[in-house]
Amino acid sequence: MAEKKIKIIVAKPGLDGHDRGAKLLSRIFAEAGMEVVYTGLRQTPEMIVEAALQEDADVVGLSSLSGVHNYFFPKVVELLKEKKLANVLVVGGGIIPIEDIPELKKAGVAEIFGPGTSTEVIVDFIKSHVQAK
């Protein structure tokens, strides 16, 4: 029997209009054997969580370049918990100041990947943490 593919939602919360990185990561995740659903630009936390629910996602990957991560990332985690989806791994990336990372992790974001992070590191993190669940 085939191994179940990891299903990841890749989302751009807020009004950020740049998604080249999110699209590139979506392709990399697919090439790594994951099933990817890219939700597109300008997503609300509610839209992202609804996509995770509808798609039975294992992971939500959030990308932010516009400085809204301190609100949107924890809000997604909170809404996932409300929908009984606390087992969904939440990771984030983009332009996120190092000093913001501890609070994001405290809020339930498993990991933050900044510019220049090897895609192999990101894929390995997701695979090891989803399989560990």
N, CA, C and O atoms as CSV, one atom per row, in Angstrom:
chain,resi,resn,atom,element,x,y,z
A,1,MET,N,N,0.839,-1.179,0.000
A,1,MET,CA,C,0.000,0.000,0.000
A,1,MET,C,C,0.891,1.252,0.000
A,1,MET,O,O,1.921,1.296,0.672
A,2,ALA,N,N,0.478,2.248,-0.754
A,2,ALA,CA,C,1.275,3.477,-0.872
A,2,ALA,C,C,1.219,4.268,0.433
A,2,ALA,O,O,0.199,4.307,1.122
A,3,GLU,N,N,2.341,4.890,0.743
A,3,GLU,CA,C,2.423,5.742,1.929
A,3,GLU,C,C,1.584,6.989,1.683
A,3,GLU,O,O,1.604,7.551,0.588
A,4,LYS,N,N,0.837,7.428,2.716
A,4,LYS,CA,C,0.014,8.624,2.597
A,4,LYS,C,C,0.920,9.844,2.395
A,4,LYS,O,O,1.884,10.049,3.133
A,5,LYS,N,N,0.593,10.634,1.396
A,5,LYS,CA,C,1.356,11.863,1.146
A,5,LYS,C,C,1.033,12.898,2.211
A,5,LYS,O,O,-0.099,12.993,2.685
A,6,ILE,N,N,2.040,13.665,2.574
A,6,ILE,CA,C,1.821,14.813,3.456
A,6,ILE,C,C,1.071,15.857,2.648
A,6,ILE,O,O,1.452,16.174,1.521
A,7,LYS,N,N,-0.002,16.392,3.228
A,7,LYS,CA,C,-0.771,17.436,2.546
A,7,LYS,C,C,-0.493,18.769,3.227
A,7,LYS,O,O,-0.689,18.922,4.433
A,8,ILE,N,N,-0.033,19.724,2.433
A,8,ILE,CA,C,0.333,21.035,2.963
A,8,ILE,C,C,-0.465,22.144,2.279
A,8,ILE,O,O,-0.606,22.175,1.057
A,9,ILE,N,N,-0.980,23.047,3.104
A,9,ILE,CA,C,-1.626,24.268,2.626
A,9,ILE,C,C,-0.550,25.355,2.663
A,9,ILE,O,O,0.055,25.591,3.709
A,10,VAL,N,N,-0.311,26.008,1.547
A,10,VAL,CA,C,0.620,27.137,1.494
A,10,VAL,C,C,-0.235,28.384,1.333
A,10,VAL,O,O,-1.027,28.488,0.396
A,11,ALA,N,N,-0.069,29.337,2.259
A,11,ALA,CA,C,-0.961,30.494,2.270
A,11,ALA,C,C,-0.200,31.793,2.497
A,11,ALA,O,O,0.834,31.830,3.164
A,12,LYS,N,N,-0.748,32.855,1.921
A,12,LYS,CA,C,-0.216,34.212,2.073
A,12,LYS,C,C,-1.264,35.048,2.816
A,12,LYS,O,O,-2.170,35.598,2.191
A,13,PRO,N,N,-1.146,35.146,4.152
A,13,PRO,CA,C,-2.140,35.936,4.889
A,13,PRO,C,C,-1.920,37.427,4.725
A,13,PRO,O,O,-0.795,37.889,4.534
A,14,GLY,N,N,-3.006,38.164,4.802
A,14,GLY,CA,C,-2.917,39.622,4.757
A,14,GLY,C,C,-2.873,40.169,3.352
A,14,GLY,O,O,-3.229,39.491,2.388
A,15,LEU,N,N,-2.432,41.405,3.250
A,15,LEU,CA,C,-2.481,42.125,1.973
A,15,LEU,C,C,-1.200,42.037,1.162
A,15,LEU,O,O,-1.075,42.693,0.128
A,16,ASP,N,N,-0.256,41.241,1.617
A,16,ASP,CA,C,1.012,41.048,0.917
A,16,ASP,C,C,0.737,40.609,-0.530
A,16,ASP,O,O,-0.002,39.653,-0.765
A,17,GLY,N,N,1.325,41.302,-1.474
A,17,GLY,CA,C,1.075,40.996,-2.879
A,17,GLY,C,C,2.188,40.235,-3.573
A,17,GLY,O,O,2.163,40.090,-4.795
A,18,HIS,N,N,3.154,39.752,-2.829
A,18,HIS,CA,C,4.296,39.061,-3.428
A,18,HIS,C,C,4.235,37.578,-3.086
A,18,HIS,O,O,4.277,37.205,-1.913
A,19,ASP,N,N,4.137,36.737,-4.105
A,19,ASP,CA,C,4.004,35.307,-3.812
A,19,ASP,C,C,4.985,34.417,-4.577
A,19,ASP,O,O,4.787,33.204,-4.653
A,20,ARG,N,N,6.024,34.998,-5.135
A,20,ARG,CA,C,6.990,34.182,-5.880
A,20,ARG,C,C,7.607,33.111,-4.991
A,20,ARG,O,O,7.738,31.959,-5.406
A,21,GLY,N,N,7.989,33.483,-3.764
A,21,GLY,CA,C,8.576,32.518,-2.837
A,21,GLY,C,C,7.593,31.419,-2.464
A,21,GLY,O,O,7.968,30.248,-2.407
A,22,ALA,N,N,6.343,31.780,-2.211
A,22,ALA,CA,C,5.319,30.793,-1.853
A,22,ALA,C,C,5.076,29.828,-3.008
A,22,ALA,O,O,4.909,28.626,-2.799
A,23,LYS,N,N,5.057,30.359,-4.220
A,23,LYS,CA,C,4.864,29.490,-5.388
A,23,LYS,C,C,6.063,28.564,-5.592
A,23,LYS,O,O,5.898,27.392,-5.929
A,24,LEU,N,N,7.256,29.092,-5.387
A,24,LEU,CA,C,8.460,28.271,-5.516
A,24,LEU,C,C,8.458,27.154,-4.467
A,24,LEU,O,O,8.738,26.000,-4.791
A,25,LEU,N,N,8.145,27.491,-3.222
A,25,LEU,CA,C,8.087,26.469,-2.177
A,25,LEU,C,C,6.996,25.444,-2.459
A,25,LEU,O,O,7.179,24.257,-2.189
A,26,SER,N,N,5.878,25.882,-2.993
A,26,SER,CA,C,4.807,24.936,-3.351
A,26,SER,C,C,5.333,23.897,-4.337
A,26,SER,O,O,5.058,22.704,-4.209
A,27,ARG,N,N,6.081,24.363,-5.308
A,27,ARG,CA,C,6.652,23.446,-6.300
A,27,ARG,C,C,7.677,22.509,-5.658
A,27,ARG,O,O,7.704,21.316,-5.960
A,28,ILE,N,N,8.508,23.043,-4.784
A,28,ILE,CA,C,9.516,22.227,-4.098
A,28,ILE,C,C,8.850,21.172,-3.227
A,28,ILE,O,O,9.286,20.021,-3.204
A,29,PHE,N,N,7.791,21.557,-2.506
A,29,PHE,CA,C,7.065,20.578,-1.682
A,29,PHE,C,C,6.459,19.484,-2.550
A,29,PHE,O,O,6.497,18.310,-2.183
A,30,ALA,N,N,5.904,19.855,-3.691
A,30,ALA,CA,C,5.325,18.858,-4.606
A,30,ALA,C,C,6.403,17.915,-5.127
A,30,ALA,O,O,6.198,16.704,-5.199
A,31,GLU,N,N,7.555,18.482,-5.491
A,31,GLU,CA,C,8.656,17.643,-5.980
A,31,GLU,C,C,9.190,16.718,-4.889
A,31,GLU,O,O,9.775,15.675,-5.184
A,32,ALA,N,N,8.985,17.104,-3.619
A,32,ALA,CA,C,9.414,16.280,-2.481
A,32,ALA,C,C,8.370,15.213,-2.140
A,32,ALA,O,O,8.532,14.461,-1.179
A,33,GLY,N,N,7.298,15.154,-2.937
A,33,GLY,CA,C,6.289,14.114,-2.739
A,33,GLY,C,C,5.096,14.521,-1.901
A,33,GLY,O,O,4.280,13.677,-1.530
A,34,MET,N,N,4.986,15.797,-1.599
A,34,MET,CA,C,3.845,16.275,-0.811
A,34,MET,C,C,2.708,16.684,-1.734
A,34,MET,O,O,2.918,17.047,-2.892
A,35,GLU,N,N,1.502,16.614,-1.192
A,35,GLU,CA,C,0.341,17.135,-1.904
A,35,GLU,C,C,0.181,18.581,-1.452
A,35,GLU,O,O,0.059,18.846,-0.256
A,36,VAL,N,N,0.180,19.519,-2.398
A,36,VAL,CA,C,0.208,20.949,-2.081
A,36,VAL,C,C,-1.071,21.627,-2.548
A,36,VAL,O,O,-1.540,21.409,-3.665
A,37,VAL,N,N,-1.621,22.451,-1.672
A,37,VAL,CA,C,-2.734,23.322,-2.023
A,37,VAL,C,C,-2.261,24.743,-1.747
A,37,VAL,O,O,-2.058,25.122,-0.594
A,38,TYR,N,N,-2.085,25.527,-2.808
A,38,TYR,CA,C,-1.701,26.927,-2.650
A,38,TYR,C,C,-2.972,27.759,-2.702
A,38,TYR,O,O,-3.702,27.728,-3.693
A,39,THR,N,N,-3.236,28.504,-1.629
A,39,THR,CA,C,-4.499,29.233,-1.522
A,39,THR,C,C,-4.493,30.577,-2.234
A,39,THR,O,O,-5.550,31.171,-2.449
A,40,GLY,N,N,-3.317,31.059,-2.600
A,40,GLY,CA,C,-3.250,32.350,-3.277
A,40,GLY,C,C,-3.029,33.494,-2.317
A,40,GLY,O,O,-2.853,33.299,-1.114
A,41,LEU,N,N,-3.042,34.688,-2.872
A,41,LEU,CA,C,-2.773,35.915,-2.121
A,41,LEU,C,C,-3.970,36.373,-1.301
A,41,LEU,O,O,-5.111,35.983,-1.546
A,42,ARG,N,N,-3.669,37.208,-0.328
A,42,ARG,CA,C,-4.664,37.963,0.444
A,42,ARG,C,C,-5.677,37.065,1.164
A,42,ARG,O,O,-6.888,37.253,1.051
A,43,GLN,N,N,-5.156,36.103,1.894
A,43,GLN,CA,C,-6.005,35.180,2.633
A,43,GLN,C,C,-6.207,35.651,4.066
A,43,GLN,O,O,-5.277,36.153,4.697
A,44,THR,N,N,-7.419,35.490,4.577
A,44,THR,CA,C,-7.675,35.760,5.989
A,44,THR,C,C,-7.333,34.496,6.778
A,44,THR,O,O,-7.281,33.409,6.203
A,45,PRO,N,N,-7.101,34.624,8.080
A,45,PRO,CA,C,-6.886,33.417,8.882
A,45,PRO,C,C,-8.049,32.429,8.759
A,45,PRO,O,O,-7.841,31.217,8.710
A,46,GLU,N,N,-9.262,32.954,8.712
A,46,GLU,CA,C,-10.440,32.097,8.586
A,46,GLU,C,C,-10.421,31.310,7.274
A,46,GLU,O,O,-10.762,30.127,7.257
A,47,MET,N,N,-10.029,31.953,6.188
A,47,MET,CA,C,-9.953,31.278,4.888
A,47,MET,C,C,-8.885,30.185,4.909
A,47,MET,O,O,-9.084,29.102,4.359
A,48,ILE,N,N,-7.759,30.475,5.543
A,48,ILE,CA,C,-6.659,29.514,5.606
A,48,ILE,C,C,-7.073,28.290,6.421
A,48,ILE,O,O,-6.829,27.155,6.011
A,49,VAL,N,N,-7.694,28.519,7.563
A,49,VAL,CA,C,-8.117,27.407,8.414
A,49,VAL,C,C,-9.222,26.600,7.741
A,49,VAL,O,O,-9.250,25.375,7.856
A,50,GLU,N,N,-10.120,27.267,7.048
A,50,GLU,CA,C,-11.175,26.541,6.321
A,50,GLU,C,C,-10.563,25.650,5.239
A,50,GLU,O,O,-11.023,24.528,5.027
A,51,ALA,N,N,-9.533,26.142,4.556
A,51,ALA,CA,C,-8.839,25.328,3.549
A,51,ALA,C,C,-8.190,24.119,4.211
A,51,ALA,O,O,-8.255,23.012,3.677
A,52,ALA,N,N,-7.564,24.320,5.372
A,52,ALA,CA,C,-6.937,23.206,6.095
A,52,ALA,C,C,-7.975,22.166,6.490
A,52,ALA,O,O,-7.724,20.965,6.398
A,53,LEU,N,N,-9.123,22.623,6.922
A,53,LEU,CA,C,-10.214,21.725,7.311
A,53,LEU,C,C,-10.746,20.956,6.103
A,53,LEU,O,O,-10.871,19.732,6.142
A,54,GLN,N,N,-11.053,21.679,5.042
A,54,GLN,CA,C,-11.621,21.059,3.835
A,54,GLN,C,C,-10.656,20.080,3.176
A,54,GLN,O,O,-11.072,19.054,2.636
A,55,GLU,N,N,-9.385,20.397,3.222
A,55,GLU,CA,C,-8.373,19.581,2.543
A,55,GLU,C,C,-7.770,18.506,3.444
A,55,GLU,O,O,-6.939,17.718,2.994
A,56,ASP,N,N,-8.181,18.468,4.713
A,56,ASP,CA,C,-7.630,17.507,5.678
A,56,ASP,C,C,-6.101,17.616,5.695
A,56,ASP,O,O,-5.386,16.624,5.554
A,57,ALA,N,N,-5.629,18.841,5.872
A,57,ALA,CA,C,-4.201,19.135,5.780
A,57,ALA,C,C,-3.427,18.624,6.994
A,57,ALA,O,O,-3.946,18.558,8.109
A,58,ASP,N,N,-2.179,18.269,6.739
A,58,ASP,CA,C,-1.239,17.907,7.798
A,58,ASP,C,C,-0.430,19.121,8.241
A,58,ASP,O,O,0.023,19.200,9.383
A,59,VAL,N,N,-0.254,20.071,7.312
A,59,VAL,CA,C,0.628,21.216,7.531
A,59,VAL,C,C,-0.011,22.471,6.945
A,59,VAL,O,O,-0.665,22.426,5.903
A,60,VAL,N,N,0.192,23.589,7.636
A,60,VAL,CA,C,-0.119,24.906,7.073
A,60,VAL,C,C,1.190,25.672,7.041
A,60,VAL,O,O,1.823,25.884,8.075
A,61,GLY,N,N,1.593,26.086,5.844
A,61,GLY,CA,C,2.792,26.897,5.661
A,61,GLY,C,C,2.384,28.323,5.363
A,61,GLY,O,O,1.725,28.584,4.356
A,62,LEU,N,N,2.767,29.246,6.222
A,62,LEU,CA,C,2.403,30.649,6.074
A,62,LEU,C,C,3.604,31.461,5.608
A,62,LEU,O,O,4.719,31.268,6.094
A,63,SER,N,N,3.377,32.362,4.673
A,63,SER,CA,C,4.442,33.195,4.139
A,63,SER,C,C,4.053,34.649,4.293
A,63,SER,O,O,2.961,35.055,3.895
A,64,SER,N,N,4.953,35.436,4.873
A,64,SER,CA,C,4.664,36.854,5.068
A,64,SER,C,C,5.893,37.703,4.789
A,64,SER,O,O,6.980,37.453,5.311
A,65,LEU,N,N,5.694,38.694,3.970
A,65,LEU,CA,C,6.761,39.654,3.678
A,65,LEU,C,C,6.383,41.052,4.138
A,65,LEU,O,O,7.188,41.978,4.037
A,66,SER,N,N,5.165,41.213,4.642
A,66,SER,CA,C,4.649,42.562,4.889
A,66,SER,C,C,4.572,42.954,6.354
A,66,SER,O,O,4.003,43.998,6.674
A,67,GLY,N,N,5.123,42.154,7.250
A,67,GLY,CA,C,5.149,42.533,8.652
A,67,GLY,C,C,3.894,42.221,9.446
A,67,GLY,O,O,3.733,42.727,10.557
A,68,VAL,N,N,3.005,41.406,8.909
A,68,VAL,CA,C,1.753,41.080,9.602
A,68,VAL,C,C,1.817,39.741,10.341
A,68,VAL,O,O,0.813,39.274,10.878
A,69,HIS,N,N,2.982,39.140,10.364
A,69,HIS,CA,C,3.135,37.800,10.935
A,69,HIS,C,C,2.777,37.729,12.414
A,69,HIS,O,O,2.251,36.708,12.858
A,70,ASN,N,N,3.042,38.774,13.190
A,70,ASN,CA,C,2.758,38.730,14.628
A,70,ASN,C,C,1.267,38.629,14.932
A,70,ASN,O,O,0.886,38.135,15.993
A,71,TYR,N,N,0.433,39.084,14.025
A,71,TYR,CA,C,-1.018,38.929,14.187
A,71,TYR,C,C,-1.516,37.660,13.496
A,71,TYR,O,O,-2.187,36.833,14.113
A,72,PHE,N,N,-1.185,37.515,12.214
A,72,PHE,CA,C,-1.790,36.455,11.413
A,72,PHE,C,C,-1.337,35.049,11.788
A,72,PHE,O,O,-2.170,34.145,11.838
A,73,PHE,N,N,-0.066,34.831,12.050
A,73,PHE,CA,C,0.401,33.472,12.338
A,73,PHE,C,C,-0.249,32.920,13.612
A,73,PHE,O,O,-0.791,31.815,13.586
A,74,PRO,N,N,-0.208,33.677,14.750
A,74,PRO,CA,C,-0.876,33.166,15.949
A,74,PRO,C,C,-2.393,33.007,15.771
A,74,PRO,O,O,-2.992,32.092,16.337
A,75,LYS,N,N,-3.005,33.887,14.994
A,75,LYS,CA,C,-4.452,33.793,14.757
A,75,LYS,C,C,-4.790,32.496,14.025
A,75,LYS,O,O,-5.792,31.856,14.343
A,76,VAL,N,N,-3.976,32.103,13.059
A,76,VAL,CA,C,-4.201,30.832,12.353
A,76,VAL,C,C,-4.094,29.668,13.334
A,76,VAL,O,O,-4.926,28.762,13.315
A,77,VAL,N,N,-3.076,29.690,14.189
A,77,VAL,CA,C,-2.917,28.622,15.187
A,77,VAL,C,C,-4.143,28.569,16.098
A,77,VAL,O,O,-4.670,27.490,16.369
A,78,GLU,N,N,-4.595,29.723,16.566
A,78,GLU,CA,C,-5.762,29.800,17.455
A,78,GLU,C,C,-7.010,29.218,16.781
A,78,GLU,O,O,-7.741,28.440,17.394
A,79,LEU,N,N,-7.248,29.590,15.539
A,79,LEU,CA,C,-8.433,29.102,14.825
A,79,LEU,C,C,-8.342,27.604,14.529
A,79,LEU,O,O,-9.354,26.904,14.550
A,80,LEU,N,N,-7.134,27.112,14.253
A,80,LEU,CA,C,-6.968,25.668,14.059
A,80,LEU,C,C,-7.367,24.918,15.328
A,80,LEU,O,O,-8.047,23.894,15.261
A,81,LYS,N,N,-6.944,25.429,16.478
A,81,LYS,CA,C,-7.304,24.805,17.755
A,81,LYS,C,C,-8.815,24.823,17.956
A,81,LYS,O,O,-9.399,23.832,18.395
A,82,GLU,N,N,-9.451,25.956,17.634
A,82,GLU,CA,C,-10.909,26.070,17.773
A,82,GLU,C,C,-11.642,25.050,16.910
A,82,GLU,O,O,-12.704,24.557,17.289
A,83,LYS,N,N,-11.076,24.736,15.754
A,83,LYS,CA,C,-11.705,23.781,14.822
A,83,LYS,C,C,-11.256,22.339,15.094
A,83,LYS,O,O,-11.493,21.443,14.284
A,84,LYS,N,N,-10.604,22.130,16.246
A,84,LYS,CA,C,-10.115,20.792,16.637
A,84,LYS,C,C,-9.054,20.279,15.659
A,84,LYS,O,O,-8.984,19.085,15.368
A,85,LEU,N,N,-8.231,21.206,15.159
A,85,LEU,CA,C,-7.155,20.875,14.228
A,85,LEU,C,C,-5.794,21.218,14.826
A,85,LEU,O,O,-4.872,21.600,14.106
A,86,ALA,N,N,-5.674,21.082,16.137
A,86,ALA,CA,C,-4.432,21.429,16.816
A,86,ALA,C,C,-3.270,20.542,16.380
A,86,ALA,O,O,-2.110,20.893,16.593
A,87,ASN,N,N,-3.572,19.397,15.771
A,87,ASN,CA,C,-2.512,18.484,15.306
A,87,ASN,C,C,-1.892,18.925,13.983
A,87,ASN,O,O,-0.910,18.330,13.539
A,88,VAL,N,N,-2.443,19.949,13.351
A,88,VAL,CA,C,-1.891,20.457,12.091
A,88,VAL,C,C,-0.622,21.246,12.407
A,88,VAL,O,O,-0.641,22.177,13.213
A,89,LEU,N,N,0.470,20.865,11.767
A,89,LEU,CA,C,1.753,21.539,11.947
A,89,LEU,C,C,1.704,22.898,11.246
A,89,LEU,O,O,1.341,22.976,10.072
A,90,VAL,N,N,2.064,23.960,11.956
A,90,VAL,CA,C,2.094,25.304,11.371
A,90,VAL,C,C,3.542,25.764,11.310
A,90,VAL,O,O,4.240,25.794,12.323
A,91,VAL,N,N,3.984,26.121,10.107
A,91,VAL,CA,C,5.319,26.667,9.904
A,91,VAL,C,C,5.165,27.996,9.171
A,91,VAL,O,O,4.160,28.241,8.502
A,92,GLY,N,N,6.170,28.840,9.308
A,92,GLY,CA,C,6.106,30.141,8.673
A,92,GLY,C,C,7.432,30.513,8.054
A,92,GLY,O,O,8.477,29.937,8.356
A,93,GLY,N,N,7.353,31.493,7.178
A,93,GLY,CA,C,8.557,31.976,6.542
A,93,GLY,C,C,8.336,33.341,5.950
A,93,GLY,O,O,7.228,33.878,5.963
A,94,GLY,N,N,9.412,33.892,5.431
A,94,GLY,CA,C,9.345,35.216,4.823
A,94,GLY,C,C,10.314,36.147,5.520
A,94,GLY,O,O,11.358,35.733,6.026
A,95,ILE,N,N,9.940,37.416,5.532
A,95,ILE,CA,C,10.776,38.430,6.166
A,95,ILE,C,C,10.251,38.625,7.590
A,95,ILE,O,O,9.333,39.408,7.834
A,96,ILE,N,N,10.858,37.895,8.511
A,96,ILE,CA,C,10.413,37.909,9.899
A,96,ILE,C,C,11.626,38.207,10.782
A,96,ILE,O,O,12.584,37.435,10.799
A,97,PRO,N,N,11.589,39.319,11.511
A,97,PRO,CA,C,12.723,39.659,12.372
A,97,PRO,C,C,12.999,38.563,13.408
A,97,PRO,O,O,12.075,37.977,13.973
A,98,ILE,N,N,14.258,38.307,13.640
A,98,ILE,CA,C,14.666,37.261,14.577
A,98,ILE,C,C,14.033,37.477,15.950
A,98,ILE,O,O,13.677,36.513,16.628
A,99,GLU,N,N,13.895,38.728,16.359
A,99,GLU,CA,C,13.331,38.985,17.686
A,99,GLU,C,C,11.853,38.614,17.799
A,99,GLU,O,O,11.341,38.495,18.912
A,100,ASP,N,N,11.158,38.429,16.681
A,100,ASP,CA,C,9.742,38.033,16.705
A,100,ASP,C,C,9.561,36.515,16.811
A,100,ASP,O,O,8.486,36.045,17.181
A,101,ILE,N,N,10.585,35.766,16.496
A,101,ILE,CA,C,10.461,34.303,16.412
A,101,ILE,C,C,10.080,33.648,17.743
A,101,ILE,O,O,9.206,32.781,17.741
A,102,PRO,N,N,10.684,34.014,18.877
A,102,PRO,CA,C,10.293,33.350,20.129
A,102,PRO,C,C,8.795,33.467,20.441
A,102,PRO,O,O,8.178,32.494,20.875
A,103,GLU,N,N,8.210,34.643,20.226
A,103,GLU,CA,C,6.772,34.820,20.491
A,103,GLU,C,C,5.921,33.998,19.520
A,103,GLU,O,O,4.895,33.440,19.911
A,104,LEU,N,N,6.341,33.924,18.270
A,104,LEU,CA,C,5.596,33.122,17.299
A,104,LEU,C,C,5.624,31.642,17.688
A,104,LEU,O,O,4.613,30.948,17.581
A,105,LYS,N,N,6.775,31.168,18.135
A,105,LYS,CA,C,6.883,29.772,18.571
A,105,LYS,C,C,6.052,29.545,19.832
A,105,LYS,O,O,5.396,28.513,19.968
A,106,LYS,N,N,6.079,30.496,20.744
A,106,LYS,CA,C,5.272,30.398,21.965
A,106,LYS,C,C,3.783,30.325,21.618
A,106,LYS,O,O,3.008,29.673,22.318
A,107,ALA,N,N,3.389,30.996,20.533
A,107,ALA,CA,C,1.999,31.005,20.087
A,107,ALA,C,C,1.609,29.716,19.355
A,107,ALA,O,O,0.436,29.508,19.045
A,108,GLY,N,N,2.591,28.851,19.081
A,108,GLY,CA,C,2.262,27.570,18.464
A,108,GLY,C,C,2.790,27.342,17.067
A,108,GLY,O,O,2.528,26.296,16.474
A,109,VAL,N,N,3.529,28.297,16.526
A,109,VAL,CA,C,4.159,28.088,15.224
A,109,VAL,C,C,5.384,27.199,15.455
A,109,VAL,O,O,6.262,27.540,16.248
A,110,ALA,N,N,5.438,26.068,14.764
A,110,ALA,CA,C,6.487,25.077,15.030
A,110,ALA,C,C,7.879,25.579,14.648
A,110,ALA,O,O,8.852,25.328,15.359
A,111,GLU,N,N,7.968,26.289,13.519
A,111,GLU,CA,C,9.268,26.776,13.066
A,111,GLU,C,C,9.071,27.944,12.121
A,111,GLU,O,O,8.056,28.048,11.432
A,112,ILE,N,N,10.071,28.826,12.105
A,112,ILE,CA,C,10.106,29.961,11.190
A,112,ILE,C,C,11.353,29.809,10.327
A,112,ILE,O,O,12.453,29.596,10.837
A,113,PHE,N,N,11.168,29.921,9.018
A,113,PHE,CA,C,12.276,29.787,8.069
A,113,PHE,C,C,12.490,31.134,7.386
A,113,PHE,O,O,11.597,31.646,6.712
A,114,GLY,N,N,13.663,31.693,7.566
A,114,GLY,CA,C,13.961,33.002,6.996
A,114,GLY,C,C,14.578,32.900,5.617
A,114,GLY,O,O,14.806,31.805,5.104
A,115,PRO,N,N,14.845,34.049,5.023
A,115,PRO,CA,C,15.476,34.080,3.703
A,115,PRO,C,C,16.805,33.325,3.733
A,115,PRO,O,O,17.577,33.437,4.685
A,116,GLY,N,N,17.050,32.569,2.692
A,116,GLY,CA,C,18.310,31.845,2.587
A,116,GLY,C,C,18.287,30.460,3.217
A,116,GLY,O,O,19.251,29.706,3.084
A,117,THR,N,N,17.196,30.114,3.902
A,117,THR,CA,C,17.100,28.766,4.470
A,117,THR,C,C,17.062,27.760,3.327
A,117,THR,O,O,16.315,27.930,2.363
A,118,SER,N,N,17.855,26.734,3.440
A,118,SER,CA,C,17.872,25.684,2.423
A,118,SER,C,C,16.495,25.028,2.332
A,118,SER,O,O,15.877,24.711,3.349
A,119,THR,N,N,16.028,24.830,1.105
A,119,THR,CA,C,14.731,24.169,0.936
A,119,THR,C,C,14.779,22.740,1.472
A,119,THR,O,O,13.763,22.205,1.916
A,120,GLU,N,N,15.946,22.133,1.429
A,120,GLU,CA,C,16.112,20.786,1.979
A,120,GLU,C,C,15.834,20.782,3.485
A,120,GLU,O,O,15.207,19.859,4.004
A,121,VAL,N,N,16.299,21.805,4.171
A,121,VAL,CA,C,16.057,21.932,5.612
A,121,VAL,C,C,14.560,22.053,5.891
A,121,VAL,O,O,14.048,21.430,6.821
A,122,ILE,N,N,13.864,22.846,5.094
A,122,ILE,CA,C,12.425,23.042,5.278
A,122,ILE,C,C,11.675,21.732,5.038
A,122,ILE,O,O,10.841,21.334,5.850
A,123,VAL,N,N,11.969,21.073,3.934
A,123,VAL,CA,C,11.314,19.800,3.600
A,123,VAL,C,C,11.595,18.760,4.679
A,123,VAL,O,O,10.678,18.069,5.123
A,124,ASP,N,N,12.845,18.642,5.102
A,124,ASP,CA,C,13.204,17.667,6.140
A,124,ASP,C,C,12.481,17.959,7.448
A,124,ASP,O,O,12.012,17.037,8.115
A,125,PHE,N,N,12.386,19.226,7.818
A,125,PHE,CA,C,11.678,19.594,9.046
A,125,PHE,C,C,10.221,19.146,8.968
A,125,PHE,O,O,9.709,18.514,9.893
A,126,ILE,N,N,9.566,19.471,7.876
A,126,ILE,CA,C,8.151,19.109,7.724
A,126,ILE,C,C,7.985,17.592,7.758
A,126,ILE,O,O,7.138,17.076,8.487
A,127,LYS,N,N,8.791,16.878,6.973
A,127,LYS,CA,C,8.657,15.421,6.935
A,127,LYS,C,C,8.897,14.798,8.301
A,127,LYS,O,O,8.154,13.902,8.700
A,128,SER,N,N,9.896,15.239,9.018
A,128,SER,CA,C,10.204,14.622,10.310
A,128,SER,C,C,9.138,14.969,11.354
A,128,SER,O,O,8.825,14.137,12.206
A,129,HIS,N,N,8.583,16.165,11.305
A,129,HIS,CA,C,7.602,16.557,12.307
A,129,HIS,C,C,6.198,16.029,12.013
A,129,HIS,O,O,5.424,15.795,12.941
A,130,VAL,N,N,5.866,15.840,10.758
A,130,VAL,CA,C,4.550,15.260,10.450
A,130,VAL,C,C,4.575,13.771,10.756
A,130,VAL,O,O,3.611,13.245,11.313
A,131,GLN,N,N,5.642,13.087,10.408
A,131,GLN,CA,C,5.730,11.659,10.686
A,131,GLN,C,C,5.803,11.383,12.179
A,131,GLN,O,O,5.425,10.304,12.636
A,132,ALA,N,N,6.292,12.363,12.942
A,132,ALA,CA,C,6.401,12.187,14.382
A,132,ALA,C,C,5.041,12.300,15.076
A,132,ALA,O,O,4.893,11.871,16.221
A,133,LYS,N,N,4.050,12.874,14.391
A,133,LYS,CA,C,2.744,13.091,15.006
A,133,LYS,C,C,2.004,11.789,15.235
A,133,LYS,O,O,0.885,11.796,15.747
